[in-house]
């Protein structure tokens, strides 16, 4: 086996395989700074790197398998050994699809890929097309959201490791479900982030941790690290799309932005693989260029989350107007955001203390390019107690939100359990073994919400395993009549969306919205049909002919 590693600023690099240490040699074929060593060994050989004169073994930055955690040795992994059964899989395009966001650790009591497979038929019956999986890369501790990952190519072992994830993707494809994987390229977690010891991977910090060096000296290889990671998920794990976390936090001043480069490489790879590959960005910029094609000077993302639409809908359904919700209390906010995807399209944002965003050219961009949702992992989990909207509003208002999202022109997304109004919260949880880091996270979380008016005692302890366990879905709720009724509502709306082409038409040019002067009702015109939503108490007429 040939082992390689990029360490451009070191004059000595060693490879530890088992208990034996081997000197590595500069590898001129691999470009400046690469080192290599040929060592015999079987599949599943443990190895690590010793940098300079340091005797501390470090895992491979490009590791695929970390069976003993992010601080331990890496293990060799042969992708060719896995037997796929999805040879006839033609992929799943984003257009007219419904997305379902889930977290492997809390989707089922088992919290593994194999346990999740047992619930995939539920998603098929619901009418889901694409399953969006929260990050599965390795992070420190057994359970967490996944956004504190430090080895981006290694699949979290407690979930089932790389083979487990492949089984999950294969099982999804067998049922006609595409898989979108949430990846985090904007920062690394606080425990096990050793990349900076190997080379100039880091450049400053953002709100969540160290950010990548995307534009300074040495950044060519750092960018390649990102691009190769994305390619691996598509090529070796057969995923159908990537959701890119918080791309606004990518510090990149190059003439060719990393997102545009990723878009171009993904497009070429899709042609090679013969199936559609999708890139979905999370962006706080409200900049339509994110989803504008590259040939029109955009970044070429296929879609982005529309938090403005969530905020406008949340305010209309709940009446909450604190913090960043304040601007969305304006009369007509929901109708405006439905018409143009962004509420802040160059308007004043009181939360930011400045104007924000630019308008979407609705004649040039389809609704497919924007994801609509009543809930997602952030908008639930970043509430102090992780309470779902179903804990606050009536079933009738839940139906209103579902009708707008599922029958509107945008790409709909549900968060796990939303389809039956799950009573379980989804709270922020982590499990860092380092007691000092655990205490810092615990204290920081409580202080953060204390500034927003929550009593610190009301904020669940993210390090308490009970917080994690409370966040698991309770599938027994499906036997309850009230939950079953909400499930049937979502199933029926998705079926209606499939049966009537106008209800999944992504055109924003032909999309019209009427709204009451007092915002008490809204009508979305969908070709020959109308979606009428009445926010007052009483029944709603979901569709009727003009």
C-alpha positions in Angstrom: 0.0 0.0 0.0 1.2 3.5 -0.8 0.6 6.0 2.0 0.7 9.8 1.2 0.4 12.9 3.2 0.8 16.7 2.5 3.2 18.4 4.9 4.8 21.2 3.0 6.7 22.9 5.8 8.3 19.9 7.4 11.7 18.3 6.7 10.8 15.0 8.4 7.6 12.9 8.3 7.2 9.3 9.5 4.5 6.7 9.1 3.5 4.4 11.9 1.9 1.2 10.8 1.0 -0.9 13.8 4.0 -0.7 16.1 6.5 -0.1 13.3 7.7 3.3 12.2 8.8 4.0 8.6 10.5 7.1 7.3 8.6 8.8 4.5 10.2 10.4 1.4 9.3 13.5 -0.5 7.0 12.6 -3.4 7.8 14.8 -6.4 4.9 13.3 -8.5 2.4 14.4 -5.9 3.5 18.0 -6.0 5.3 20.2 -3.5 5.0 19.2 0.1 3.8 15.6 -0.5 5.4 12.6 1.3 5.0 8.9 0.5 5.9 5.5 1.7 5.1 2.0 0.4 4.3 -0.5 3.2 2.8 -4.0 2.9 -0.4 -4.5 4.9 -3.9 -6.0 4.6 -7.2 -4.2 4.3 -8.0 -2.7 7.7 -4.4 -1.8 8.7 -4.1 0.9 11.4 -1.7 3.7 10.7 -0.8 7.3 11.8 1.8 10.0 11.0 4.6 11.4 13.1 5.4 14.9 12.2 9.0 16.3 12.6 10.5 15.1 15.8 7.1 14.9 17.6 6.4 11.3 18.7 2.6 11.9 18.9 0.9 9.8 16.3 -1.8 11.8 14.4 -4.6 10.5 12.2 -4.6 11.0 8.4 -6.3 14.2 7.4 -7.8 12.3 4.5 -8.9 9.3 6.6 -11.9 7.3 5.6 -12.1 5.2 8.7 -11.6 6.1 12.4 -12.8 3.1 14.3 -11.4 4.4 17.6 -12.3 8.1 17.4 -10.8 11.3 16.0 -7.6 11.2 18.2 -6.7 7.6 17.4 -5.0 6.0 14.4 -6.7 5.8 11.0 -7.5 2.5 9.4 -7.0 1.7 5.7 -10.3 1.2 3.8 -10.8 -0.3 0.3 -13.9 1.2 -1.4 -13.8 -1.6 -3.9 -14.6 -4.2 -1.3 -18.2 -3.0 -0.8 -20.8 -4.8 -2.9 -23.3 -2.2 -4.2 -26.7 -3.3 -5.5 -27.7 0.1 -7.1 -26.2 -0.4 -10.5 -29.4 0.6 -12.2 -29.8 3.8 -10.1 -30.3 6.7 -12.4 -30.2 9.3 -9.7 -32.8 11.7 -8.4 -33.1 15.3 -9.7 -33.9 18.2 -7.4 -36.8 19.5 -9.6 -40.2 18.6 -8.2 -38.7 16.6 -5.3 -39.6 16.7 -1.6 -36.7 16.6 0.8 -36.7 15.0 4.3 -34.0 16.2 6.7 -32.9 13.7 9.4 -30.2 13.1 12.0 -29.0 9.5 12.1 -28.4 9.5 15.9 -31.9 10.6 16.8 -34.0 9.4 13.9 -34.4 6.0 15.6 -33.8 4.6 19.1 -30.9 2.6 17.7 -29.2 5.7 16.3 -27.4 3.9 13.5 -27.5 3.7 9.7 -28.9 0.2 9.9 -31.6 1.2 12.3 -32.5 4.1 10.0 -32.8 1.7 7.1 -35.7 0.0 8.9 -37.7 3.3 8.7 -37.1 4.1 5.1 -40.4 2.6 4.0 -42.1 5.2 6.1 -40.5 7.9 4.0 -41.5 6.2 0.8 -45.1 5.9 2.0 -45.0 9.6 2.9 -43.9 10.5 -0.6 -40.3 11.7 0.0 -37.8 11.9 -2.9 -34.6 13.0 -1.3 -33.3 12.2 2.2 -31.0 14.9 3.5 -28.7 13.4 6.2 -27.1 15.7 8.8 -23.3 15.4 8.9 -21.9 11.9 9.3 -18.2 12.8 9.4 -16.1 11.9 12.5 -16.4 14.1 15.6 -15.2 13.7 19.1 -17.6 11.8 21.4 -20.4 9.3 20.6 -23.2 11.7 19.9 -23.6 15.3 18.7 -25.2 17.2 15.8 -22.3 16.5 13.5 -21.2 20.1 12.8 -18.1 19.8 15.0 -16.5 17.3 12.7 -12.7 17.3 12.2 -12.1 14.4 9.8 -14.3 15.2 6.9 -13.9 11.9 5.0 -14.2 9.5 7.8 -17.8 8.3 8.6 -18.7 8.5 12.3 -18.1 5.0 13.8 -21.0 5.0 16.3 -23.4 5.4 13.4 -21.9 2.3 11.6 -18.7 3.6 9.9 -18.1 3.8 6.1 -19.8 0.4 5.4 -22.8 1.4 7.4 -23.3 4.6 5.4 -22.9 2.7 2.1 -25.6 0.3 3.3 -27.9 3.2 4.1 -27.4 4.9 0.7 -27.8 1.5 -1.1 -31.0 0.9 0.8 -32.3 4.4 -0.1 -31.6 3.8 -3.8 -33.3 0.4 -3.7 -36.5 2.3 -2.6 -36.2 5.1 -5.1 -34.9 7.6 -2.5 -32.0 9.9 -3.3 -29.5 10.9 -0.6 -28.2 14.4 0.1 -25.4 14.6 2.6 -24.8 17.7 4.8 -21.1 18.7 4.7 -19.3 21.4 6.7 -16.4 23.1 4.9 -16.6 26.4 6.7 -14.9 25.4 10.0 -13.6 22.5 12.1 -14.7 21.4 15.5 -12.9 22.2 18.7 -11.5 18.7 19.5 -9.3 16.7 17.2 -8.7 19.4 14.6 -5.0 18.6 13.8 -4.9 19.8 10.2 -2.8 22.9 11.1 0.0 20.6 12.3 0.3 19.1 8.8 0.3 22.3 6.8 -1.3 25.8 6.3 -4.9 24.5 6.4 -6.2 27.2 8.7 -6.8 30.9 8.1 -8.4 32.7 11.1 -11.6 31.7 12.8 -15.3 32.3 12.4 -18.1 32.0 14.9 -17.8 28.2 15.2 -14.1 27.5 15.0 -11.0 27.6 12.7 -11.7 28.3 9.1 -9.9 27.0 6.1 -7.1 28.7 4.1 -8.8 29.1 0.8 -6.9 32.0 -0.7 -3.5 32.5 0.9 -0.1 30.7 0.4 -0.6 26.9 0.2 -4.3 27.2 -0.5 -4.2 25.2 -3.7 -3.8 22.0 -1.8 -6.3 23.1 0.9 -8.9 23.7 -1.8 -8.1 20.3 -3.4 -8.8 18.8 0.1 -12.3 20.2 -0.1 -12.9 19.3 -3.7 -11.6 15.8 -3.3 -13.8 15.3 -0.3 -16.9 16.3 -2.2 -15.9 14.0 -5.1 -15.5 11.1 -2.7 -19.0 11.3 -1.3 -20.4 11.3 -4.9 -18.1 8.7 -6.4 -17.4 6.2 -3.6 -20.5 6.7 -1.4 -22.9 7.2 -4.2 -24.7 10.2 -2.7 -26.9 12.3 -5.0 -26.3 15.7 -3.5 -24.4 17.7 -0.9 -25.9 20.4 1.4 -23.1 22.9 2.1 -23.3 24.3 5.5 -23.1 28.1 6.0 -21.2 29.0 2.8 -21.3 32.7 3.8 -18.5 31.8 6.3 -16.1 30.7 3.6 -13.4 33.3 3.5 -12.4 33.2 -0.2 -11.1 36.2 -2.1 -10.0 34.3 -5.2 -11.2 35.3 -8.7 -12.5 31.7 -9.0 -14.4 31.1 -5.7 -14.3 27.6 -4.3 -18.1 27.2 -4.7 -17.9 27.9 -8.4 -15.0 25.5 -8.8 -17.0 22.9 -6.9 -20.0 23.5 -9.1 -17.9 23.0 -12.3 -16.3 19.8 -11.0 -19.6 18.4 -9.8 -21.1 19.0 -13.2 -18.3 17.2 -15.0 -18.5 14.3 -12.5 -22.3 14.0 -13.1 -21.6 13.5 -16.8 -19.1 10.9 -16.0 -21.3 9.0 -13.5 -24.4 9.4 -15.7 -26.7 10.7 -13.0 -27.7 14.1 -11.6 -25.7 15.5 -8.7 -27.0 18.4 -6.7 -25.4 21.1 -4.6 -27.5 22.9 -2.1 -26.0 25.8 -0.2 -27.0 27.3 3.2 -26.3 31.0 2.8 -27.1 34.0 4.9 -26.2 36.5 2.2 -29.5 36.7 0.3 -27.5 36.9 -2.8 -29.1 35.3 -5.9 -25.7 34.8 -7.4 -25.3 31.8 -5.2 -27.9 29.9 -7.3 -27.3 31.7 -10.6 -25.7 29.4 -13.2 -22.0 29.9 -13.8 -22.5 30.9 -17.4 -24.5 33.9 -16.1 -21.7 34.8 -13.7 -23.1 33.0 -10.7 -21.6 30.4 -8.4 -23.7 27.6 -9.9 -25.3 26.1 -6.8 -28.5 24.2 -7.7 -30.4 25.6 -4.7 -30.1 27.3 -1.3 -32.1 27.3 1.9 -34.5 30.3 2.2 -34.5 31.2 5.8 -36.5 34.4 5.0 -39.4 32.2 3.9 -39.1 30.2 7.1 -39.0 33.4 9.2 -42.0 35.0 7.5 -44.0 31.8 7.9 -43.0 31.2 11.5 -44.0 34.7 12.5 -47.4 34.4 10.7 -48.1 31.0 12.4 -46.8 31.7 15.9 -46.9 35.5 16.4 -43.3 35.4 17.7 -41.4 38.6 16.8 -38.3 38.5 18.9 -34.8 38.9 17.6 -34.4 38.3 13.8 -38.1 37.6 13.6 -39.0 41.3 14.2 -38.7 42.5 10.6 -41.0 39.7 9.4 -43.9 41.0 11.5 -44.4 43.7 8.8 -47.7 43.4 7.0 -47.5 41.4 3.8 -44.1 39.9 4.7 -45.2 36.4 3.9 -46.7 37.3 0.6 -43.6 39.3 -0.4 -41.3 36.4 0.5 -43.5 33.9 -1.3 -43.3 36.0 -4.4 -39.6 36.6 -4.4 -37.9 34.0 -2.1 -36.2 36.8 -0.1 -37.8 39.3 2.2 -34.5 41.2 2.7 -33.8 42.0 -0.9 -31.9 45.2 -0.3 -34.1 46.3 2.5 -33.2 47.3 6.1 -32.5 44.5 8.5 -32.9 45.6 12.0 -31.2 42.4 13.3 -28.1 43.2 11.3 -28.4 47.0 11.7 -27.9 47.5 7.9 -29.6 46.9 4.6 -29.3 43.3 3.4 -29.7 41.2 0.3 -30.7 41.9 -3.3 -33.8 40.9 -5.3 -34.2 37.6 -7.1 -34.9 37.8 -10.8 -38.0 35.6 -10.8 -37.9 35.5 -14.6 -34.5 33.9 -14.6 -34.5 31.7 -11.5 -37.0 28.9 -10.7 -38.5 28.2 -7.4 -36.6 24.9 -7.4 -33.5 27.0 -6.5 -34.9 27.8 -3.0 -35.8 25.4 -0.3 -39.0 26.1 1.7 -39.6 24.7 5.2 -41.7 25.2 8.3 -38.9 23.7 10.4 -35.4 22.5 10.1 -32.6 21.3 12.5 -31.3 24.9 13.1 -34.7 26.6 13.6 -35.7 24.0 16.2 -32.4 23.1 17.8 -31.2 26.7 18.2 -34.2 27.5 20.3 -33.2 27.4 24.0 -35.4 24.3 24.8 -35.4 22.8 21.3 -39.2 23.0 21.1 -40.9 22.2 17.8 -43.5 24.5 16.3 -46.1 21.8 17.0 -45.7 22.5 20.7 -46.9 26.0 20.2 -49.6 26.2 17.5 -52.8 24.3 16.7 -53.2 21.4 14.2 -55.1 23.8 11.9 -52.1 26.2 11.7 -49.8 23.3 11.2 -51.9 22.4 8.2 -51.6 26.0 7.0 -47.8 25.9 7.1 -47.7 22.5 5.4 -50.0 23.6 2.6 -47.8 26.7 1.8 -44.6 24.7 1.8 -45.8 21.6 0.0 -48.0 23.2 -2.6 -45.9 26.3 -3.3 -43.4 26.8 -6.1 -40.3 26.2 -3.9 -38.5 22.9 -3.1 -40.2 21.6 0.1 -38.3 20.2 3.0 -39.6 18.5 6.1 -37.6 17.9 9.3 -37.8 14.4 10.8 -41.0 13.9 12.8 -42.6 17.1 11.5 -44.9 14.9 9.4 -46.7 13.6 12.5 -46.2 16.7 14.7 -43.7 14.8 16.9 -43.9 15.9 20.5 -40.2 15.2 21.1 -37.9 18.3 21.1 -34.7 18.5 19.2 -32.2 20.0 21.5 -28.6 21.0 21.2 -26.4 18.1 22.4 -22.8 17.1 22.4 -20.5 14.6 24.2 -17.0 15.9 24.3 -14.9 13.7 26.6 -12.6 16.6 27.6 -14.2 17.9 30.8 -12.9 21.5 30.3 -14.2 21.6 26.7 -17.5 20.1 27.9 -17.9 22.8 30.6 -17.0 25.6 28.2 -19.7 24.4 25.7 -22.2 24.1 28.6 -21.5 27.5 30.0 -21.3 29.2 26.6 -24.7 27.8 25.6 -26.4 29.0 28.7 -24.9 32.5 28.5 -25.9 32.8 24.9 -29.5 32.2 25.6 -29.4 34.3 28.8 -28.6 37.3 26.6 -31.9 36.6 24.7 -34.0 36.5 27.9 -34.0 32.9 28.8 -33.2 31.9 32.3 -29.9 29.9 32.3 -31.6 27.1 34.3 -34.2 26.7 31.5 -31.5 25.8 28.9 -30.9 22.0 28.8 -27.4 20.8 29.6 -26.0 19.9 26.2 -23.5 17.4 27.8 -26.2 15.5 29.7 -27.0 12.3 27.9 -30.6 12.9 28.8 -30.7 15.9 26.4 -29.6 13.7 23.6 -32.1 11.0 24.5 -35.0 13.5 24.8 -34.3 14.4 21.2 -34.9 11.0 19.8 -38.1 10.5 17.8 -40.8 8.5 19.5 -42.2 6.3 16.7 -45.0 5.0 19.0 -46.7 8.3 18.5 -47.8 7.2 15.1 -50.4 5.0 16.8 -52.0 8.1 18.3 -55.0 9.4 16.4 -54.0 13.1 16.5 -50.5 12.3 15.3 -51.9 10.0 12.6 -54.2 12.8 11.4 -51.2 15.1 10.9 -49.3 12.4 9.1 -52.2 11.8 6.8 -52.4 15.5 6.1 -48.8 15.6 5.0 -49.1 12.4 3.0 -52.2 13.8 1.2 -50.6 17.1 0.4 -47.5 15.4 -1.1 -49.7 13.1 -3.1 -51.6 16.1 -4.4 -48.4 17.8 -5.3 -47.4 14.7 -7.4 -50.8 14.2 -9.0 -51.4 17.8 -10.2 -48.4 19.2 -12.2 -49.3 22.8 -11.5 -48.8 22.3 -7.8 -45.1 21.4 -8.3 -44.5 24.0 -11.1 -41.4 25.9 -10.1 -42.0 28.9 -12.3 -42.0 32.1 -10.3 -42.9 34.2 -13.4 -46.4 32.7 -13.5 -46.8 32.4 -9.7 -49.3 34.9 -8.2 -50.1 35.6 -4.5 -53.1 37.3 -3.1 -53.2 38.3 0.6 -55.8 39.9 2.9 -55.2 43.4 4.1 -54.8 42.1 7.6 -52.8 39.0 6.5 -55.6 36.7 7.8 -55.6 34.7 4.6 -53.4 34.1 1.5 -54.1 32.6 -1.9 -51.4 31.1 -4.1 -52.4 30.8 -7.7 -51.0 27.6 -9.2 -52.0 27.5 -12.9 -55.7 26.4 -13.0 -55.7 25.9 -9.3 -55.7 28.0 -6.1 -54.2 27.1 -2.8 -56.2 29.0 -0.2 -54.9 29.3 3.3 -57.0 30.8 6.1 -55.0 31.5 9.2 -58.1 32.1 11.3 -59.7 29.2 13.2 -61.7 26.8 11.0 -61.3 24.6 8.1 -59.2 25.5 5.0 -60.0 24.9 1.4 -56.7 23.6 0.1 -57.4 23.5 -3.6 -60.2 24.6 -5.9 -60.5 25.4 -9.5 -60.5 29.0 -10.6 
